Amino acid sequence: MIKLFQKSLILVAFCLSNLSFAQVQAPASTLHSESLHTAKPDYPTPYGSPKIEEVTQVLNRIHGYLDAVTPTRVINKVTKEEIKDFSKIDTNATVYRGDFSLTSYEWGVTYAAMLAASKATGDPRFAQYTTQRLNFLAELTPIIKAKFPISSGMPLRQVIAPHALDDCGAMSVSMIKAMRDGLVKDNVRPLIDNYLNYIYTKEYRLADGTLARNRPLKNTLWLDDMFMGVPALAQMGKLTGDKKYYDEAVKQILQFSKRMFNKNLGIFMHGWVESMETHPEFHWGRANGWAILTLTEVLDILPKDHKGRAEVLALYKAHAKGLASYQTGTGFWHQLLDKNDTYLETSATAIYTYCIAKGINEGWLDAATYGPMALLGWNAVATKVSEKGQVEGVCVGTGMGFEPAFYYYRPVNVYAAHGYGPTLFAGAEIINLIKNKKFALNDSAIMLTK
């Protein structure tokens, strides 16, 4: 009886397995075998080369949203009434806070990205967004400085009395770019000089001069600080013609990378602590974004004959190659690049998309190799821009951790300001890429055609 039962089970299993096989194979039997390769895949994000007008529509939505929610207003914090006559400003005055701060490093990125979007689209509204706000800050800063004692609660404290690279780097870069383009008034220059004085002479450093912090532990390097300080140094070199700023920018890049770049993986660790014998390597997506954005920004203006250029370019190419190996089939990259069970993150994906597209447009990277990667990245990012113009799927501000849970469970939010500038940058450079190169489907795959 037992043997008969076992034989029955085997027979049932055999029939079910053949039924399952028949069910899977049945659709194929209805097609000619030579046409199967033309079957349409079910891509999770749009596939192919976007049209310029489609990219522009995404950028327009972001601009419309940000222009509405980041006004330039001074108000009386007691009465909430707007102060239009700056001669009437007193210690009850404050800068009205919309959805985002006008003086944060995230908004420094956004200002610079608006300038890039204006050039790519030919639409002056993007540049006007930046010039209106930078001119507003430049006009208001000396008035606030004269009226208020220096304190953490004063308006425009980050501009008047910066005390971290976060206060200085991205904001000064956007101001220098706008000044070089003749888009802002001369009174922006004192703000630039104040920022660069902090970066060059006041920020804490390791014994070898590497920009550092004493948090969360003593003598800690943050990969983020490559971006928070270094591009500003290079831009100051461009603005002033003083070679010392270029030399300092290159030195910082090489000293960060020798400690934090994993040559085998082609990506950076987020944090390095001098006292640690073994450094926990967490390859956080956005920090790697800040790193390759630093390399991109510096290469864009570093003189061709600078002795450090070849080494910076080699690092950029190695990082681009490493990042390419971690892109997912959705077009996004993960929160932790090498941890596939972490969530897909928008701001890092946008930064990589911009930097890779920029590299192609500048001739640093091969278009046939990296163009499809950049287009896939943009198609992914574009799905995260809502009809309202908000950027979704962006990790909130993130410190440094030494175990995985910290990074795995960082929240995402549309009010995480880090997503807006990178998405504008990415869209602008994808427009430039589409203008410069032609991509089309070749045997169902997106490829460079000429």
Wavefront OBJ file of the C-alpha trace (Angstrom):
o trace
v 0.000 0.000 0.000
v 2.822 2.432 0.913
v 4.709 1.626 -2.310
v 1.510 2.163 -4.321
v 0.989 5.534 -2.621
v 4.577 6.570 -3.355
v 4.169 5.613 -7.017
v 0.966 7.665 -7.164
v 2.771 10.715 -5.757
v 5.565 10.332 -8.310
v 3.014 10.060 -11.133
v 1.139 13.171 -9.931
v 4.396 15.139 -9.618
v 5.422 14.063 -13.111
v 2.084 15.166 -14.579
v 2.198 18.517 -12.768
v 5.752 19.198 -13.900
v 4.819 18.484 -17.510
v 1.690 20.634 -17.185
v 3.797 23.491 -15.786
v 6.296 23.097 -18.604
v 3.507 23.118 -21.164
v 1.988 26.271 -19.640
v 5.275 28.148 -19.780
v 6.100 27.089 -23.311
v 2.628 27.465 -24.805
v 2.876 31.139 -25.788
v 6.112 30.492 -27.657
v 4.474 27.798 -29.770
v 2.087 30.391 -31.168
v 4.967 32.543 -32.511
v 7.465 31.923 -35.241
v 10.825 31.250 -33.614
v 12.580 33.784 -35.828
v 10.349 36.609 -34.518
v 10.747 35.979 -30.779
v 13.580 38.477 -30.446
v 11.153 41.253 -31.396
v 8.789 40.535 -28.495
v 8.292 43.712 -26.459
v 9.957 43.601 -23.004
v 8.072 44.806 -19.957
v 10.538 47.500 -18.877
v 9.910 48.973 -15.398
v 11.019 52.448 -16.597
v 10.754 53.991 -20.077
v 13.388 52.632 -22.448
v 15.146 54.480 -25.243
v 16.329 57.992 -26.010
v 13.982 60.720 -24.712
v 13.012 63.701 -26.834
v 14.339 67.135 -25.909
v 10.835 68.469 -25.414
v 10.065 65.637 -22.980
v 13.115 66.421 -20.874
v 12.303 70.131 -21.003
v 8.799 69.488 -19.727
v 10.237 67.773 -16.646
v 12.591 70.683 -15.999
v 9.747 73.157 -16.421
v 7.674 71.378 -13.790
v 10.518 71.567 -11.295
v 11.130 75.234 -12.056
v 7.447 76.089 -11.679
v 7.236 74.393 -8.312
v 10.467 75.868 -6.916
v 9.774 79.374 -8.160
v 6.481 79.326 -6.270
v 7.723 77.853 -2.989
v 11.021 79.731 -2.516
v 10.114 83.436 -2.647
v 12.510 86.254 -1.779
v 10.813 87.990 1.107
v 11.766 89.618 4.388
v 9.084 89.590 7.068
v 8.594 90.861 10.598
v 8.659 87.660 12.641
v 6.220 89.141 15.168
v 3.579 90.624 12.870
v 4.359 88.319 9.884
v 4.052 91.341 7.612
v 6.415 91.677 4.662
v 9.148 94.315 4.883
v 9.629 95.698 1.371
v 11.668 98.726 2.371
v 14.980 97.294 3.638
v 15.816 100.594 5.365
v 13.121 99.674 7.876
v 14.682 96.361 8.825
v 15.222 95.905 12.557
v 15.992 92.948 14.830
v 12.459 91.616 14.413
v 13.156 90.959 10.747
v 13.793 87.521 9.289
v 14.008 85.932 5.862
v 10.765 84.175 5.000
v 11.288 80.435 4.787
v 9.396 78.718 1.980
v 9.634 74.999 1.327
v 13.443 75.227 1.138
v 16.220 77.425 2.526
v 17.726 79.984 0.156
v 21.216 79.620 1.685
v 21.744 75.862 2.130
v 24.304 73.811 0.223
v 21.452 71.954 -1.468
v 20.224 75.269 -2.798
v 23.703 76.203 -3.936
v 23.519 73.099 -6.137
v 20.050 74.135 -7.294
v 21.187 77.655 -8.229
v 24.051 76.279 -10.332
v 21.765 73.698 -11.910
v 19.242 76.381 -12.862
v 22.035 78.177 -14.741
v 22.873 74.935 -16.565
v 19.206 74.357 -17.410
v 18.916 77.862 -18.823
v 21.866 77.281 -21.156
v 20.622 73.869 -22.268
v 17.026 74.925 -22.925
v 17.594 78.530 -23.985
v 14.934 79.563 -21.471
v 16.035 82.600 -19.409
v 13.552 81.838 -16.625
v 15.883 79.229 -15.156
v 18.783 81.677 -14.898
v 16.445 84.368 -13.578
v 15.493 82.056 -10.726
v 19.117 82.043 -9.602
v 20.014 85.673 -10.256
v 16.935 86.970 -8.458
v 17.789 85.061 -5.306
v 21.539 85.662 -5.313
v 21.041 89.389 -5.866
v 18.490 89.383 -3.048
v 20.997 87.764 -0.682
v 23.774 90.142 -1.721
v 21.596 93.205 -1.119
v 20.286 91.980 2.200
v 23.489 90.591 3.744
v 25.259 93.884 4.670
v 22.021 95.257 6.127
v 21.499 92.207 8.342
v 25.183 92.232 9.314
v 24.902 95.836 10.477
v 21.677 95.286 12.455
v 22.274 91.939 14.196
v 24.921 90.598 16.552
v 26.602 87.441 15.260
v 24.634 84.497 16.617
v 23.236 81.152 15.521
v 19.730 82.624 15.406
v 20.465 85.620 13.213
v 19.087 85.780 9.663
v 21.587 84.722 6.960
v 24.013 83.372 9.567
v 25.356 80.828 7.027
v 26.269 83.669 4.673
v 27.631 86.163 7.213
v 29.431 83.823 9.617
v 29.905 80.391 8.004
v 31.219 77.719 10.343
v 31.215 74.596 8.158
v 31.997 73.602 4.587
v 28.281 72.928 4.126
v 27.701 76.674 4.520
v 30.263 77.669 1.921
v 31.058 75.360 -0.955
v 27.990 74.962 -3.125
v 26.734 78.479 -2.487
v 30.045 80.059 -3.491
v 30.230 77.886 -6.623
v 26.822 79.085 -7.788
v 27.770 82.702 -7.091
v 31.062 82.429 -8.982
v 29.362 80.785 -11.962
v 26.708 83.499 -12.042
v 29.342 86.223 -11.706
v 31.468 84.757 -14.496
v 28.388 84.793 -16.730
v 27.652 88.422 -15.834
v 24.299 87.556 -14.288
v 24.672 89.056 -10.804
v 25.657 92.397 -9.340
v 29.170 93.168 -8.120
v 27.971 93.144 -4.510
v 27.913 89.333 -4.682
v 31.733 89.316 -4.671
v 32.136 90.079 -0.927
v 29.975 87.029 -0.168
v 32.211 84.873 -2.377
v 35.371 86.168 -0.703
v 33.918 85.491 2.737
v 33.027 81.915 1.814
v 36.418 81.182 0.253
v 38.265 82.693 3.169
v 36.532 80.180 5.417
v 37.279 77.201 3.141
v 40.892 78.145 2.522
v 41.952 79.365 5.960
v 39.467 78.347 8.654
v 38.084 74.840 8.052
v 39.605 72.151 10.272
v 42.214 69.944 8.588
v 44.270 66.840 9.206
v 48.015 67.216 9.687
v 48.583 66.855 5.930
v 46.042 69.590 5.171
v 43.057 67.415 4.170
v 39.711 69.064 4.922
v 38.247 67.243 7.925
v 35.729 67.312 10.753
v 35.819 66.347 14.397
v 32.471 64.618 14.202
v 31.155 62.047 14.717
v 34.701 61.189 15.882
v 37.945 63.135 15.995
v 39.791 63.586 12.686
v 37.081 62.222 10.413
v 36.939 62.571 6.643
v 33.523 62.861 5.042
v 33.340 62.024 1.361
v 30.676 64.739 1.139
v 33.376 67.330 1.892
v 35.090 66.709 -1.419
v 32.101 68.526 -2.873
v 31.459 70.931 -0.012
v 34.893 72.501 -0.376
v 36.876 71.467 -3.444
v 34.874 72.760 -6.464
v 34.723 76.176 -4.783
v 38.516 76.246 -4.629
v 38.762 75.413 -8.330
v 36.131 78.006 -9.234
v 38.054 80.639 -7.268
v 41.077 79.767 -9.353
v 39.026 80.369 -12.478
v 37.617 83.651 -11.140
v 40.902 85.098 -9.916
v 43.484 83.392 -12.102
v 45.410 82.459 -8.955
v 47.014 79.037 -9.456
v 47.122 78.302 -5.725
v 43.408 77.519 -5.731
v 43.768 74.963 -8.529
v 46.708 73.366 -6.716
v 44.746 73.143 -3.479
v 41.714 71.606 -5.222
v 43.837 68.886 -6.845
v 45.689 68.198 -3.590
v 42.425 67.710 -1.729
v 41.055 65.304 -4.339
v 44.170 63.138 -4.298
v 44.391 63.072 -0.499
v 40.735 62.142 -0.095
v 40.945 59.447 -2.756
v 44.081 57.744 -1.420
v 42.221 57.066 1.816
v 38.660 56.523 0.592
v 38.597 55.213 -2.992
v 38.336 51.434 -3.297
v 40.251 50.676 -6.499
v 38.911 47.118 -6.705
v 35.264 48.243 -6.600
v 35.701 51.577 -8.340
v 33.673 53.430 -5.688
v 34.293 55.410 -2.504
v 33.568 54.671 1.142
v 31.483 57.309 2.908
v 33.610 57.948 5.992
v 37.219 57.559 7.146
v 38.345 57.981 10.751
v 42.025 58.511 11.479
v 41.995 56.484 14.716
v 40.462 53.380 13.118
v 42.776 50.557 12.128
v 40.027 49.027 9.992
v 37.599 51.368 8.255
v 33.986 50.187 7.853
v 33.226 50.662 4.158
v 29.696 51.813 3.444
v 29.399 52.895 -0.146
v 26.595 55.401 0.233
v 25.030 56.453 -3.050
v 24.746 60.213 -2.638
v 28.211 60.575 -1.107
v 29.610 58.858 -4.191
v 27.532 61.358 -6.138
v 29.209 64.264 -4.371
v 32.581 62.696 -5.155
v 32.075 62.277 -8.892
v 30.385 65.682 -9.050
v 33.540 67.142 -7.500
v 35.697 65.477 -10.148
v 33.357 66.659 -12.884
v 33.268 70.256 -11.659
v 37.034 70.453 -11.261
v 37.821 68.875 -14.642
v 35.435 71.330 -16.275
v 37.638 74.315 -15.338
v 41.057 72.912 -14.421
v 43.602 74.152 -16.985
v 44.548 71.530 -19.554
v 48.214 71.930 -18.703
v 47.837 71.619 -14.925
v 50.214 68.963 -13.644
v 47.451 67.240 -11.647
v 44.860 67.055 -14.404
v 45.815 63.606 -15.711
v 45.529 62.047 -12.263
v 42.145 63.669 -11.589
v 40.869 62.531 -14.997
v 42.066 58.970 -14.359
v 40.207 58.943 -11.039
v 37.070 60.274 -12.731
v 37.201 57.508 -15.354
v 37.805 54.809 -12.742
v 34.876 56.063 -10.687
v 32.579 56.241 -13.726
v 33.480 52.659 -14.616
v 32.839 51.511 -11.075
v 29.475 53.261 -10.889
v 28.407 51.768 -14.219
v 28.793 48.282 -12.759
v 26.225 49.024 -10.042
v 23.404 50.503 -12.134
v 20.255 48.400 -11.849
v 17.926 47.298 -14.626
v 15.506 50.009 -13.532
v 18.094 52.679 -14.335
v 18.449 53.644 -10.668
v 21.282 53.020 -8.245
v 20.799 51.701 -4.719
v 21.070 53.680 -1.480
v 24.144 51.571 -0.693
v 25.612 50.910 -4.107
v 26.691 47.327 -3.471
v 23.692 46.298 -1.358
v 20.854 45.265 -3.661
v 18.353 45.019 -0.810
v 18.630 48.759 -0.080
v 16.135 51.050 -1.774
v 16.581 52.739 -5.135
v 17.561 56.370 -4.564
v 16.837 59.331 -6.831
v 19.409 62.002 -5.945
v 22.413 59.715 -6.433
v 20.973 58.461 -9.721
v 20.490 62.047 -10.916
v 24.045 63.063 -10.004
v 25.553 60.060 -11.781
v 23.397 60.734 -14.819
v 24.618 64.325 -14.984
v 28.287 63.479 -14.460
v 28.328 60.667 -17.003
v 26.485 62.723 -19.613
v 28.825 65.654 -18.940
v 31.825 63.386 -19.370
v 30.563 62.233 -22.749
v 29.835 65.776 -23.889
v 33.316 66.914 -22.820
v 35.066 63.980 -24.479
v 36.259 62.375 -21.245
v 34.141 59.238 -21.735
v 33.235 57.131 -24.752
v 29.691 57.864 -25.933
v 29.023 54.333 -27.190
v 30.008 52.856 -23.825
v 28.370 55.296 -21.439
v 25.605 57.019 -23.417
v 22.998 54.275 -22.938
v 23.777 54.238 -19.210
v 23.154 57.979 -18.929
v 19.910 57.827 -20.912
v 18.642 54.956 -18.784
v 19.512 56.950 -15.671
v 17.574 59.974 -16.899
v 14.544 57.892 -17.860
v 14.519 56.552 -14.313
v 14.898 59.958 -12.648
v 12.158 61.493 -14.802
v 9.646 58.995 -13.393
v 10.268 60.491 -9.936
v 9.269 64.046 -10.845
v 5.613 64.502 -9.983
v 3.145 66.573 -11.943
v 3.542 69.189 -9.223
v 7.290 69.305 -9.873
v 8.399 67.620 -6.666
v 11.260 65.099 -6.769
v 10.401 61.829 -5.076
v 12.516 58.996 -3.682
v 15.250 61.237 -2.241
v 17.113 60.230 0.909
v 16.969 62.891 3.610
v 20.109 64.497 5.046
v 22.427 61.788 6.273
v 25.326 61.750 8.697
v 27.842 58.952 9.015
v 27.252 55.434 10.301
v 29.414 52.384 10.936
v 26.794 49.660 10.543
v 24.346 48.976 7.705
v 20.985 49.652 9.368
v 21.748 53.372 9.557
v 21.854 53.645 5.765
v 19.209 51.030 5.000
v 16.461 52.869 6.823
v 17.139 56.549 6.158
v 13.762 58.091 5.202
v 12.923 59.551 1.801
v 10.879 62.706 1.341
v 9.900 65.223 -1.362
v 11.146 67.970 0.973
v 14.639 66.481 1.005
v 16.271 69.351 -0.863
v 19.104 67.219 -2.234
v 17.077 65.956 -5.207
v 16.224 69.190 -7.011
v 19.589 70.508 -8.161
v 20.853 67.100 -9.303
v 17.680 66.444 -11.303
v 17.925 69.846 -13.017
v 21.594 69.199 -13.754
v 20.819 65.743 -15.151
v 18.041 66.972 -17.433
v 20.128 69.867 -18.717
v 23.086 67.659 -19.590
v 20.884 64.992 -21.169
v 19.505 67.714 -23.462
v 23.091 68.588 -24.398
v 23.844 64.909 -24.966
v 20.850 64.436 -27.243
v 21.935 67.502 -29.221
v 25.506 66.246 -29.548
v 24.974 62.532 -30.153
v 22.352 60.374 -31.800
v 20.980 57.302 -30.078
v 18.436 54.834 -31.421
v 17.277 51.256 -31.028
v 19.584 48.779 -32.715
v 18.329 45.199 -32.530
v 16.026 46.375 -29.696
v 18.858 47.908 -27.618
v 19.529 51.637 -27.245
v 22.875 52.441 -28.861
v 24.942 55.269 -30.256
v 24.268 55.609 -33.966
v 26.542 58.543 -34.857
l 1 2 3 4 5 6 7 8 9 10 11 12 13 14 15 16 17 18 19 20 21 22 23 24 25 26 27 28 29 30 31 32 33 34 35 36 37 38 39 40 41 42 43 44 45 46 47 48 49 50 51 52 53 54 55 56 57 58 59 60 61 62 63 64 65 66 67 68 69 70 71 72 73 74 75 76 77 78 79 80 81 82 83 84 85 86 87 88 89 90 91 92 93 94 95 96 97 98 99 100 101 102 103 104 105 106 107 108 109 110 111 112 113 114 115 116 117 118 119 120 121 122 123 124 125 126 127 128 129 130 131 132 133 134 135 136 137 138 139 140 141 142 143 144 145 146 147 148 149 150 151 152 153 154 155 156 157 158 159 160 161 162 163 164 165 166 167 168 169 170 171 172 173 174 175 176 177 178 179 180 181 182 183 184 185 186 187 188 189 190 191 192 193 194 195 196 197 198 199 200 201 202 203 204 205 206 207 208 209 210 211 212 213 214 215 216 217 218 219 220 221 222 223 224 225 226 227 228 229 230 231 232 233 234 235 236 237 238 239 240 241 242 243 244 245 246 247 248 249 250 251 252 253 254 255 256 257 258 259 260 261 262 263 264 265 266 267 268 269 270 271 272 273 274 275 276 277 278 279 280 281 282 283 284 285 286 287 288 289 290 291 292 293 294 295 296 297 298 299 300 301 302 303 304 305 306 307 308 309 310 311 312 313 314 315 316 317 318 319 320 321 322 323 324 325 326 327 328 329 330 331 332 333 334 335 336 337 338 339 340 341 342 343 344 345 346 347 348 349 350 351 352 353 354 355 356 357 358 359 360 361 362 363 364 365 366 367 368 369 370 371 372 373 374 375 376 377 378 379 380 381 382 383 384 385 386 387 388 389 390 391 392 393 394 395 396 397 398 399 400 401 402 403 404 405 406 407 408 409 410 411 412 413 414 415 416 417 418 419 420 421 422 423 424 425 426 427 428 429 430 431 432 433 434 435 436 437 438 439 440 441 442 443 444 445 446 447 448 449 450
